[in-house]
Amino acid sequence: MSYQHYERIYDFSGGLNNRDFDPLLQDNESPDMCNVVLGKRGTFETRPGIIYFKNEPVVEGKSVTSIFEYIDPQGNTHFLAFAGDKLKKATQDGWALVGEDLEEGSYLEFVTNPMTGKALFVNHNDGYWETDGNECNEVDPYEPTDDEKTEIGECAIPNDPMLIAYHKYRVWLANVSDYPDRIYYSVDDISGNTLYNYFTPSSWLRSSNPKGEGVTAIVSFKERLYVFTKSTIKVIVGSDLDDFSMIDFDQSIGTVSSRTVWNFGDHLIFLSADNDVYIFDGVSAPTKVSGRLEGTFNKISAEYKYRACAALHRGKYYLSIPESTVNDVTLVYDTEVVPLTYVGEKHSYVNSPWTLHKGFTPTQWLVGQDLNLYFASTDGYVYQYGIGTTDAGKPIEAYLCTKLIDLGTPDKVKRIRRLILDARREEDSFINIEYKIDSESNGWETLCRDVDLSKPIDRMFIYFPNSNRPLCRKIAFKISNSYLGNVFRINGFTIDMAVHGHHEERK
């Protein structure tokens, strides 16, 4: 005995899960996807494209390793980019030189100093620099008076810092030459004025740990300065020179890349040295939120993972990681989840969805003053993300695979009659639909190629070729775009099938 059944698949909000075997996947999770984004109502669609920020490279043939944007005291916005050994700024005509002869290929880390209106930067090679967006120079050390030398100390700007932060109206420099575990802070003159160019041989704290690790990130968060090494998190507390001190926060988790550490609301999010993403609120221990992506994170290059970078934009955490020598994979995590609290337990962000993107190689992300998302790239260009249907003219290969669908009855045989597609209408766009049955190892078979999305398709009936109606216990589908620039949004689909066995309605 058999009965007809219509199975509606209209929720893809679980995102990517390449950790669990197919039988353990939630109904709304995907074992494999690329270059799709998830809608708030459970839909999925091709991710947006990228365009050139400027139509010329920053420096021909050189990777852009750093970008930064700041506003000067006159309200002018300066978009800076570093490639090769040159620091440049964006102009209407392209890129104009700001400074050169810096360490080639180095990573510049910037902050804006509100007291001077200039941007300060370091790169672990060339000392401590400042720029007004038109030219750049090494910061001139403060010349203390004799009384200041006696009461405060000689001025000694630390050598070649790697990291910089602005916290409690002071400049902090970390991981300096010969002392990778030190964090230096600028001091006041004898009149109590906080200076950005006055450091003393004793104005530092040490981030000591049993492994002798250097500082990998310093981040101002919730009125405290958090100090990361590869395997620890410490926090500098206090508000002034007399009461700064460092305490332990976590002795097992740290970060390998300062460029992955971002603030969203009441939390910090970062990539750890053990290839996982964590969030924490400054009170509780960090919580892992990347557990379902073990298949991807296990591929991170151990040698080059220090190059990982990220950004937080419109509730999404964009994390670019290297599977090779460059950041060739970008994972996107949705932070717009409200944790639920009941019976004294907090349900964290661990179930928030992830998606995976490929096709571009960021070296640093930037959320601009215009709230647009930009990234520097290894090909010498700066790009804007989220525009168009191609990656600067290159095709975007987008697809999503469902789990094997068995209606909760893997023992029952089903005769699949047809697929009823519900998708957004798109002019000049086509998709392919494939399927596989019963085994995860089976290859994909063609259900239909070049489905025309320009037709009214709120209920498009897709039949198997040659009147073949597969007999199976489980079936999975793969939906992908057909051609360059083709886009799609799939609201869902319905499987029309005959189920063999005792009639039992699935709730």
C-alpha positions as CSV (number, residue, x, y, z in Angstrom):
1,M,0.0,0.0,0.0
2,S,1.2,3.5,-0.8
3,Y,0.0,7.0,-0.3
4,Q,0.8,10.4,-1.9
5,H,2.8,12.9,0.1
6,Y,3.9,16.5,-0.4
7,E,7.0,17.4,1.6
8,R,7.6,21.2,1.9
9,I,11.2,22.3,2.2
10,Y,11.0,26.0,3.0
11,D,13.6,26.5,5.7
12,F,17.3,26.7,4.9
13,S,18.2,29.0,7.9
14,G,20.5,26.5,9.6
15,G,23.4,27.3,7.3
16,L,26.5,25.2,6.7
17,N,27.3,22.1,8.8
18,N,30.3,20.0,7.5
19,R,31.1,18.5,10.9
20,D,28.2,16.1,11.3
21,F,27.3,13.1,9.2
22,D,24.1,13.5,7.1
23,P,21.7,11.6,9.5
24,L,22.7,14.0,12.3
25,L,22.0,17.2,10.3
26,Q,19.1,19.4,11.2
27,D,16.5,19.6,8.5
28,N,17.4,23.3,7.8
29,E,21.2,22.7,7.6
30,S,23.3,22.1,4.5
31,P,26.3,19.8,4.3
32,D,27.8,21.8,1.4
33,M,27.2,25.3,0.1
34,C,29.2,28.1,-1.5
35,N,28.5,31.7,-2.4
36,V,25.0,31.9,-1.1
37,V,23.4,34.1,1.6
38,L,20.5,33.2,3.9
39,G,17.3,35.2,4.1
40,K,15.6,36.0,7.4
41,R,12.6,33.9,6.3
42,G,14.7,30.8,5.6
43,T,15.4,31.5,1.9
44,F,18.7,31.3,0.2
45,E,20.2,33.3,-2.8
46,T,23.4,34.0,-4.6
47,R,25.7,36.3,-2.6
48,P,26.3,39.8,-4.0
49,G,29.3,40.5,-6.1
50,I,32.3,42.8,-5.7
51,I,33.5,45.8,-7.7
52,Y,36.8,47.7,-8.0
53,F,37.0,50.6,-5.5
54,K,39.4,52.2,-7.9
55,N,40.0,51.0,-11.5
56,E,43.8,50.8,-10.9
57,P,45.9,48.8,-8.5
58,V,47.5,50.6,-5.5
59,V,50.9,49.4,-6.7
60,E,51.2,47.4,-9.8
61,G,52.0,43.7,-9.1
62,K,52.1,44.2,-5.3
63,S,49.6,42.8,-2.7
64,V,47.7,45.4,-0.7
65,T,48.4,44.4,2.9
66,S,46.7,47.3,4.8
67,I,43.8,49.7,4.4
68,F,42.5,52.4,6.8
69,E,40.1,55.3,6.8
70,Y,40.0,58.3,9.1
71,I,38.6,61.8,9.2
72,D,40.9,64.7,9.8
73,P,39.9,67.7,12.0
74,Q,38.5,69.6,9.0
75,G,36.1,66.7,8.3
76,N,38.0,65.3,5.2
77,T,37.9,61.6,4.8
78,H,41.1,59.8,3.9
79,F,41.1,56.3,2.5
80,L,44.7,54.9,2.9
81,A,46.1,51.8,1.4
82,F,49.6,50.2,1.7
83,A,51.1,48.0,-1.0
84,G,54.7,47.1,-1.7
85,D,56.7,49.7,0.2
86,K,54.2,52.6,-0.5
87,L,51.4,54.2,1.5
88,K,48.8,55.9,-0.8
89,K,45.5,57.6,-0.5
90,A,42.4,57.3,-2.7
91,T,41.7,60.3,-5.0
92,Q,39.1,60.9,-7.7
93,D,41.7,59.9,-10.3
94,G,43.2,56.8,-8.5
95,W,45.9,56.6,-5.8
96,A,48.2,59.4,-4.7
97,L,51.5,58.8,-2.8
98,V,51.6,59.6,0.9
99,G,54.9,57.9,1.9
100,E,57.3,55.2,0.7
101,D,60.4,53.2,1.7
102,L,58.5,51.4,4.4
103,E,59.2,47.6,4.9
104,E,57.8,46.0,1.8
105,G,54.8,43.7,2.3
106,S,54.5,44.6,6.0
107,Y,51.2,44.9,7.9
108,L,50.4,48.4,9.0
109,E,48.2,48.8,12.0
110,F,46.5,52.1,12.5
111,V,44.6,54.2,15.0
112,T,43.3,57.7,14.9
113,N,44.6,60.0,17.6
114,P,41.8,62.4,18.4
115,M,44.2,64.8,20.2
116,T,46.2,65.5,17.1
117,G,43.7,64.6,14.4
118,K,46.3,62.4,12.7
119,A,46.4,58.7,12.1
120,L,49.2,56.8,13.9
121,F,50.6,53.5,12.6
122,V,53.2,50.8,13.2
123,N,54.3,47.8,11.2
124,H,56.9,46.0,13.5
125,N,59.7,47.2,11.3
126,D,59.9,50.9,10.8
127,G,59.1,52.4,14.2
128,Y,56.2,54.6,15.2
129,W,54.6,56.8,12.4
130,E,51.9,59.4,11.9
131,T,50.1,60.8,8.8
132,D,47.7,63.6,8.0
133,G,46.6,61.8,4.9
134,N,48.9,63.8,2.7
135,E,52.3,62.8,4.0
136,C,53.7,60.6,6.7
137,N,56.6,60.8,9.1
138,E,58.1,59.1,12.1
139,V,56.7,60.5,15.3
140,D,59.1,62.9,16.9
141,P,59.9,61.8,20.5
142,Y,58.8,64.3,23.2
143,E,61.7,66.2,24.7
144,P,61.1,66.2,28.5
145,T,62.3,69.0,30.7
146,D,64.9,68.3,33.4
147,D,62.2,68.2,36.0
148,E,60.2,65.8,33.8
149,K,63.3,63.6,33.4
150,T,63.7,63.5,37.2
151,E,60.0,62.9,38.1
152,I,58.7,61.0,35.1
153,G,61.6,59.7,33.1
154,E,63.5,60.0,29.9
155,C,61.5,59.7,26.6
156,A,62.1,56.3,25.0
157,I,59.6,55.3,22.3
158,P,59.8,51.5,22.1
159,N,61.5,50.0,19.1
160,D,59.4,48.7,16.1
161,P,56.0,47.9,17.7
162,M,53.7,45.5,15.9
163,L,50.3,46.6,17.5
164,I,48.8,49.9,18.4
165,A,45.6,50.9,20.3
166,Y,44.0,54.0,21.7
167,H,42.6,53.5,25.2
168,K,41.9,55.8,28.1
169,Y,43.1,58.8,26.0
170,R,46.5,57.1,25.6
171,V,48.4,55.3,22.9
172,W,49.4,51.8,23.6
173,L,52.1,49.9,21.7
174,A,52.6,46.2,22.0
175,N,54.9,43.4,20.8
176,V,58.0,45.6,20.4
177,S,61.4,44.6,19.1
178,D,63.2,42.4,21.7
179,Y,60.2,42.4,24.0
180,P,57.3,40.7,22.3
181,D,55.3,40.3,25.6
182,R,55.4,44.0,26.6
183,I,52.6,46.6,26.2
184,Y,53.9,50.2,26.5
185,Y,51.6,53.1,27.3
186,S,52.2,56.9,26.7
187,V,52.5,59.1,29.8
188,D,51.7,62.6,30.9
189,D,53.9,65.6,31.0
190,I,54.6,67.4,34.3
191,S,51.4,69.5,33.8
192,G,49.2,66.4,33.5
193,N,48.8,66.6,29.7
194,T,48.5,63.1,28.2
195,L,50.9,62.9,25.2
196,Y,51.1,60.4,22.4
197,N,54.9,60.7,21.9
198,Y,56.1,60.4,25.5
199,F,57.0,56.9,26.6
200,T,59.4,56.0,29.3
201,P,61.6,52.9,29.8
202,S,59.3,51.9,32.7
203,S,55.9,52.7,31.2
204,W,55.0,49.1,30.3
205,L,53.2,46.0,31.5
206,R,54.2,42.5,30.7
207,S,51.9,39.8,29.4
208,S,53.8,36.9,30.8
209,N,52.7,33.3,30.1
210,P,54.4,29.8,30.5
211,K,54.9,29.5,26.7
212,G,56.7,32.8,26.4
213,E,54.3,34.0,23.7
214,G,54.3,37.5,22.3
215,V,51.2,39.7,22.2
216,T,49.0,39.1,19.1
217,A,46.2,41.7,19.7
218,I,45.3,44.6,21.9
219,V,41.6,45.7,21.9
220,S,39.8,48.4,23.9
221,F,36.5,46.9,25.1
222,K,34.1,47.9,27.9
223,E,36.5,50.4,29.4
224,R,39.3,47.8,29.6
225,L,42.2,46.9,27.3
226,Y,42.2,43.2,26.4
227,V,45.6,41.7,25.6
228,F,45.8,38.5,23.5
229,T,48.6,36.0,22.9
230,K,48.2,32.8,21.0
231,S,46.9,30.9,24.0
232,T,45.8,33.5,26.6
233,I,43.7,36.6,27.2
234,K,44.6,39.1,29.8
235,V,43.0,42.4,30.7
236,I,44.5,45.7,31.7
237,V,42.3,47.5,34.3
238,G,42.6,50.9,35.8
239,S,41.9,54.4,34.5
240,D,45.2,56.2,35.0
241,L,49.0,55.8,35.3
242,D,48.9,55.1,39.0
243,D,46.5,52.2,38.8
244,F,47.1,50.3,35.6
245,S,47.5,46.6,36.2
246,M,47.1,43.4,34.2
247,I,45.0,40.4,35.3
248,D,44.4,37.0,33.8
249,F,41.1,36.4,31.9
250,D,41.6,33.1,30.2
251,Q,44.7,30.8,30.3
252,S,43.8,28.5,27.4
253,I,42.4,30.6,24.5
254,G,43.9,33.4,22.5
255,T,44.1,34.6,18.9
256,V,46.7,34.3,16.2
257,S,45.6,37.4,14.3
258,S,44.6,40.8,15.6
259,R,42.7,41.5,12.4
260,T,40.1,38.9,13.3
261,V,39.1,40.5,16.6
262,W,36.0,42.6,16.4
263,N,33.5,44.1,18.7
264,F,29.7,43.5,18.2
265,G,27.5,45.0,20.9
266,D,28.4,43.5,24.2
267,H,30.7,40.9,22.8
268,L,34.1,40.4,21.2
269,I,34.5,37.8,18.4
270,F,37.8,36.4,17.2
271,L,39.6,33.5,15.5
272,S,41.7,31.4,18.0
273,A,45.0,29.9,17.4
274,D,43.4,26.4,17.6
275,N,41.3,27.2,14.5
276,D,38.0,28.0,16.1
277,V,35.9,31.2,16.4
278,Y,35.0,32.3,19.9
279,I,32.9,35.1,21.4
280,F,33.0,36.5,24.9
281,D,31.4,39.3,26.9
282,G,34.3,40.2,29.1
283,V,32.8,38.4,32.1
284,S,32.1,34.7,31.2
285,A,34.6,32.3,29.5
286,P,34.8,32.5,25.7
287,T,32.2,30.4,23.9
288,K,33.0,28.5,20.7
289,V,30.6,29.3,17.9
290,S,32.3,27.5,15.0
291,G,31.8,23.9,16.0
292,R,29.7,22.9,13.0
293,L,32.4,24.0,10.6
294,E,35.2,21.6,11.6
295,G,35.5,20.4,8.0
296,T,36.5,23.9,6.9
297,F,38.5,25.1,9.9
298,N,40.6,21.9,9.9
299,K,41.9,23.0,6.4
300,I,43.4,26.3,7.7
301,S,47.1,26.5,6.8
302,A,49.0,26.4,10.0
303,E,51.9,28.4,8.4
304,Y,49.8,31.2,7.1
305,K,46.8,31.5,9.5
306,Y,48.3,34.6,11.0
307,R,47.1,36.3,7.8
308,A,43.5,35.7,8.6
309,C,41.3,38.9,8.7
310,A,37.7,39.8,9.5
311,A,35.1,42.6,9.7
312,L,31.8,43.0,11.4
313,H,29.2,44.6,9.0
314,R,25.5,44.9,9.4
315,G,25.3,42.0,11.9
316,K,27.5,39.7,9.9
317,Y,31.1,38.6,10.8
318,Y,33.1,38.1,7.6
319,L,36.2,36.0,8.4
320,S,38.7,35.3,5.7
321,I,41.1,32.3,6.3
322,P,43.9,30.7,4.3
323,E,43.6,27.1,3.0
324,S,46.7,27.9,0.9
325,T,49.1,30.8,1.2
326,V,46.3,33.5,0.9
327,N,42.9,34.0,2.5
328,D,41.0,32.1,-0.2
329,V,37.9,31.2,1.9
330,T,35.6,33.7,3.6
331,L,33.1,32.4,6.3
332,V,30.2,34.6,7.2
333,Y,28.5,34.3,10.6
334,D,25.2,35.9,11.6
335,T,25.6,37.6,14.9
336,E,22.0,39.1,14.9
337,V,20.7,36.5,17.4
338,V,19.2,37.4,20.7
339,P,20.5,34.8,23.3
340,L,17.6,33.3,25.3
341,T,17.9,33.0,29.1
342,Y,15.8,30.7,31.2
343,V,16.2,28.6,34.3
344,G,19.5,30.5,34.9
345,E,21.1,29.2,31.7
346,K,22.1,31.4,28.8
347,H,21.6,30.0,25.3
348,S,24.5,31.5,23.4
349,Y,25.2,32.2,19.7
350,V,26.4,28.6,19.0
351,N,23.5,27.8,16.7
352,S,23.7,30.9,14.6
353,P,24.2,30.1,10.9
354,W,27.4,30.2,8.9
355,T,27.8,30.4,5.1
356,L,30.9,30.0,3.0
357,H,32.2,32.3,0.2
358,K,35.0,31.9,-2.4
359,G,36.3,33.9,-5.3
360,F,38.3,36.7,-3.7
361,T,41.4,36.9,-1.4
362,P,41.1,39.6,1.3
363,T,44.2,40.7,3.3
364,Q,42.2,43.2,5.4
365,W,38.6,44.2,5.7
366,L,37.3,47.7,6.4
367,V,33.9,49.1,7.2
368,G,34.0,52.6,5.8
369,Q,32.6,55.9,7.1
370,D,29.9,55.5,4.4
371,L,29.0,52.1,6.1
372,N,30.1,50.2,3.0
373,L,32.3,47.1,3.2
374,Y,35.7,47.1,1.6
375,F,38.7,44.8,1.4
376,A,42.3,44.9,0.3
377,S,43.4,42.1,-2.0
378,T,46.5,40.2,-2.9
379,D,46.1,41.2,-6.6
380,G,46.9,44.8,-5.8
381,Y,43.4,46.2,-5.9
382,V,40.9,47.4,-3.2
383,Y,37.3,46.2,-3.7
384,Q,33.9,47.0,-2.4
385,Y,31.8,44.0,-1.4
386,G,28.1,43.7,-1.9
387,I,27.7,45.3,-5.4
388,G,26.6,43.6,-8.6
389,T,26.3,40.0,-9.7
390,T,29.9,39.1,-10.6
391,D,33.3,39.4,-8.8
392,A,34.6,42.3,-10.8
393,G,33.5,40.6,-14.0
394,K,34.4,37.0,-12.9
395,P,31.6,34.5,-12.5
396,I,30.3,33.6,-9.0
397,E,29.7,29.9,-8.7
398,A,26.8,29.6,-6.2
399,Y,25.1,26.4,-5.0
400,L,23.4,24.8,-2.0
401,C,23.0,21.1,-1.2
402,T,20.3,19.8,1.0
403,K,20.7,17.0,3.4
404,L,19.3,13.6,2.4
405,I,15.6,13.9,3.0
406,D,13.9,10.8,4.4
407,L,10.7,12.2,6.1
408,G,11.9,10.7,9.4
409,T,11.2,7.2,7.9
410,P,14.5,6.0,6.3
411,D,13.1,2.5,6.1
412,K,10.2,3.4,3.8
413,V,10.6,3.4,0.0
414,K,9.5,6.6,-1.8
415,R,8.7,7.1,-5.5
416,I,9.7,10.7,-6.3
417,R,7.2,12.1,-8.9
418,R,8.3,15.7,-9.3
419,L,9.7,18.9,-7.7
420,I,7.5,22.0,-7.3
421,L,9.8,25.0,-7.2
422,D,9.1,28.3,-5.5
423,A,11.7,31.0,-6.5
424,R,11.9,34.7,-7.1
425,R,11.5,35.8,-10.7
426,E,14.8,36.9,-12.3
427,E,15.3,38.2,-15.8
428,D,18.0,36.4,-17.9
429,S,18.9,34.0,-15.1
430,F,19.0,30.2,-15.1
431,I,19.6,27.5,-12.5
432,N,20.5,23.8,-12.5
433,I,18.9,21.3,-10.2
434,E,20.5,18.0,-9.4
435,Y,19.7,15.1,-7.1
436,K,21.2,12.1,-5.5
437,I,19.5,9.2,-3.7
438,D,20.1,7.0,-0.6
439,S,23.9,7.2,-0.2
440,E,26.1,10.2,0.6
441,S,28.7,8.8,-1.7
442,N,26.4,8.6,-4.8
443,G,27.1,11.2,-7.5
444,W,24.8,13.9,-8.5
445,E,22.3,13.2,-11.3
446,T,20.7,15.9,-13.5
447,L,17.1,16.7,-12.7
448,C,16.8,19.8,-14.9
449,R,19.3,22.1,-16.5
450,D,18.8,25.8,-17.3
451,V,15.6,26.3,-15.5
452,D,14.4,29.7,-16.8
453,L,13.8,32.1,-13.8
454,S,12.3,34.8,-16.0
455,K,8.9,32.9,-16.1
456,P,6.2,33.1,-13.4
457,I,7.6,30.4,-11.1
458,D,5.8,30.6,-7.8
459,R,4.8,27.0,-8.6
460,M,7.1,25.6,-11.3
461,F,6.7,21.9,-11.8
462,I,10.1,20.1,-12.4
463,Y,9.9,16.6,-13.8
464,F,12.6,14.0,-14.0
465,P,14.1,13.5,-17.5
466,N,12.9,10.7,-19.6
467,S,9.9,10.1,-17.2
468,N,12.4,8.6,-14.7
469,R,10.9,8.7,-11.3
470,P,13.5,7.5,-8.9
471,L,12.7,4.9,-6.2
472,C,14.6,5.6,-3.0
473,R,14.5,5.9,0.7
474,K,16.3,9.2,0.9
475,I,16.9,12.0,-1.6
476,A,19.0,15.2,-1.6
477,F,19.0,18.2,-4.0
478,K,21.6,20.6,-5.3
479,I,20.6,24.0,-6.7
480,S,23.2,26.1,-8.5
481,N,23.4,28.9,-11.0
482,S,24.0,28.1,-14.6
483,Y,25.9,31.1,-16.2
484,L,28.0,34.1,-15.5
485,G,26.0,36.7,-13.6
486,N,23.0,34.5,-13.1
487,V,21.3,35.1,-9.7
488,F,18.6,33.3,-7.9
489,R,16.6,33.3,-4.7
490,I,15.0,30.1,-3.7
491,N,12.0,30.5,-1.4
492,G,11.6,26.7,-1.1
493,F,10.3,23.7,-2.9
494,T,7.9,20.8,-2.5
495,I,8.6,17.2,-3.2
496,D,5.7,15.3,-4.7
497,M,6.1,11.6,-3.8
498,A,4.4,8.3,-3.3
499,V,5.4,6.6,0.0
500,H,5.2,2.9,0.2
501,G,4.0,1.4,3.4
502,H,1.5,2.1,6.1
503,H,-0.2,5.5,5.8
504,E,1.2,7.8,8.4
505,E,0.9,11.6,8.2
506,R,4.1,13.4,9.1
507,K,3.6,16.3,11.5
